[in-house]
Amino acid sequence: MKKTYTFGDLLKLIRSHLVLIMTVMILGGTAIFAFSKLSLPLKYSSSINMYVQNATAKSADGQRVNNITDSKQLIKTYMEVMNDDAVMNAVGDILLRNYYVSDLSELLYVDENNRIPAATVRNLLTFTYLSDSSIIKVTATCTNAVLAADICNAVAQVASTYVQRAVGAGSISSIDRAKVFPDPVSPDVPKNTIIGVIAIFLFMFMLIVTLDYLDNTVKLTEELGKKFRKPIIGEVRRFGNKSDQKSSSAVKPAYLLTDKRIPFSVVESYKLIRANIIFTIANSEKKVIAVSSAEHGEGKSLTAANIAIALAQTGSKVLLVDGDLRAPSLHKTFRESNDMGLSTMIIRKSSMLNSIIPDIADNLDLLPSGPIPPNPSELIGSKNFRDVLEHLSGKYDHIIIDTPPINVVSDAVLMKDAIGGIVLVVRYASTTYDKISSCVNEIEFADAELLGFVVNEVSSRQKSDNYNYL
C-alpha cells in the first residue's frame, strides 16, 4: 500500500483510470446539462441604484453639498435598516396592491392571511455597496421579469421614509426606476455544466486516490520484491476469458502453452520464467519445485502446468505432479484418470509405471494426485513421500508440484525436505500484502526455501520486464 505519492504517481493513477473518469464526467455533465436546461426554473433580475446623501456641510456660498466621506459612514446603517422586517412588509404591501393575490401567489409565497412574509421578500433581494461611492445597489431576482422590477421600485418607494424614521440623518433616494430585463439570468447552463464536470473530476480523482491509498493488493512488482527481499521470477499478462477460467477448479486447456492461440507475450513471459527458475535452482541438489499461493484463485495450477510445459519445450524430461491431495484438478485439465497417482504411490498401492501418465505433452509426464486420502498432511510429511520424490528425481530433469494454498493448509511447507524450494504465485490487484506476509511467515517458520514470486494476470499497462534478484 502506497503511503506517499509523487506527481508522476498521480498522473499514472489518472491515466490508468482515464476511461472510467471520462465516462463518469461525460454522463455526469450530460445529466447536469439536462437538469439545468429542463428542470431548473428561469429567473430574471432587475436592479436600482439608491444614492446616499449626508447634507451636513455647506459650500462657500452657503449652499448644502453632499459630503461623500460622511455618506459612506451611513451606508452600512442604511443597508441594515433596508433589510428590516418593517421595510420588507411595506414592500410586500405595495406588491399586494399592484397585483391580484391569485396572480402573485403563483410567483411567490403568500400566506393564508394574504400577506407576503418579510422573509419571502428578503430572500428575493440583494443589497450591495458600490465601493468608492455612496451608492447602494438593490437587486431583485425572481421567476418573473416584471415582478423583479416592481420589487426594486417598491424598495425605492419606501426606503427613504423608513431610513429617515430609523436614522434621522442624511437621506437616500433614486433618480430612475428599475427596468424590466426579459433575458433570464439563471440558470446559466454552460456555467453549471462546466462547474459540475470539474466537480465530478475532482470527486473521481479524490475517490480513486483514496481507494488506491487503502488498496493493499499487489500492483507494483518492484515493491513486492523489495518488501520480502525475494526475486520476482516473472510476470504473466492477463489473457483469455477469466470468467470462464473461474467457472471450474480445473485449468482450461485453452490457457496452456500447448494451445497455439496463447498470446506471444504470454509465451515469452513463461520462457523468461523458465530461464529464471533454471538460474535460481542451478546450484541446488534438488530439482523439485513446489508451486503454491497464499489463497485459492491465484492461478497456481495454471502457472505450475505452464512452467512444466515451458521446461519440457527445452527438451528436458519433466514431470508435473498434482500435490493437492484435497482438491486435485490437473487430471481434469489434461482429461486423464485419477484412479491412481501420488497418494497410491506414497502408500505403495501403485507403482510408478501404473501411476504416471506419460506424454501429456512433448517431454512432459503427469502424476495425478490419486484418490483423495483421509490424511493428506500425514502422507505429504511422510518418509514415503520423500522416497517417492527421490526416486522420481532420478528419472526426470525437472519435477514441478502443484500444491494447496499455504494459508489454507501447510502441505507445501511440509515438503521442504524433498524439494528445492517454493515458487509463490501472486495474483495482480487481488492478492493482498497481508496474505502474502502470512504465507511468507509460514514458509520461513518451517525453514523452507522461498525461491521467489510469479505475478499472475498483470494488467498490460502495468507489466514490467525487469526482474530484479535481491
Protein Blocks (a to p, Z undefined) as FASTA:
>chain_A
ZZbdcfklmmmmmmmmmmmmmmmmmmmmmmmmmmmmmmpccdddddddddddddfbccfk
opacddfklmmmmmmmmmmmmmpmklmmmmmmmmmmmpcfklmmmmmccdfkopacfklm
mmmpccdddehiacdcdddddfbfklmmmmmmmmmmmmmmmmmmmnopajdddfbdcddd
fbdfbdcfklmmmmmmmmmmmmmmmmmmmmmmmpccdfbfklmmmmnopacfbdcddedj
fklmmmpmbdcfklpmklmkbcfklmmmmmmmmmmmmmmmmmpcbfcdcdddfbehiomm
mmmmmmmmmmmmnopacddddfbfklgcklmmnopafkbcjklmmnopacfklmpcghkb
ghiacddebjadfblmlmmmpmklmmmmmmmmmmpmbdcdddddfklpmmlmmmmmmpgb
dcddddehkbcfklmmmmmmmmmmnopacfbdcdehiafklpccbdcdZZ
